[in-house]
Amino acid sequence: MKKSSVFAFAVLALATQIASAYDPSPLQDFCVGVDEPNYGLFVNGKFCKDPNLVVADDFYTSGLDVPASTDNADGYNVIGINVERLPGLNTMGLSLARFDYAPYGVNPPHVNPRASEIITVVTGKLYVGFMHYSYYQERSRLFWKVMKRGDVFVFPMGLPHFQMNIENTPAVALAAFNGQDPGKVPMPVALFGSFPPIRPEVLARSLRLDRKVIEYLQAQFQNSTSP
């Protein structure tokens, strides 16, 4: 085989490997999400609105200038701009959120199973981080930073992460996700607030805690959450 042919084959093979690492391109310019078919096509959990009925408002929303209430146990709240609030995001692979933190408020450790996240601080100072577990080293490593206004940090998809306001004044951050509905699994609620509850002996053995401690924690989270 000639050198030129070998080179061309290698380039083609590399391009094929790179392409396979990404989602396929959309089949149309947009797919405004609706809950009923209306002669539409079901894509990614939503039906596509008839393109002839699409209007500018399908791609528009407002309200990120209004703070979310942080009057809760965590001292934190979020305004999410996902496909449910902005139907034009359907199949775009994007979403946005505003995070509000009371003084010392926390967005507890959680997982976004369907998207990576990039966050920037608008006001205040945040302690942020994500955890990565190495099967080879059998330990978890924390990647963390203290962020101030204008700083940016990335949380990889599917890894546990958190943010905490470390000052005695409110804080605000904006986040973007590479998914139209990133999802969220808050770890404390998942462990201690599930319905029905996980058997205490499972958590006691797993977390190296006394059963009474587990039962206390389950009571706290089950009283503050609902199915």
Salt bridges, closest charged atoms under 4 A:
ASP35 OD1 - LYS46 NZ 2.77
ASP58 OD2 - LYS49 NZ 3.04
GLU84 OE2 - LYS46 NZ 3.25
ASP100 OD2 - ARG98 NE 2.81
GLU117 OE1 - HIS161 NE2 3.06
ASP151 OD2 - LYS148 NZ 3.72
GLU167 OE2 - LYS125 NZ 3.91
ASP181 OD2 - ARG114 NH2 3.84
GLU201 OE2 - ARG199 NH2 2.64
GLU201 OE1 - ARG211 NH1 3.05
GLU215 OE2 - ARG211 NE 2.82
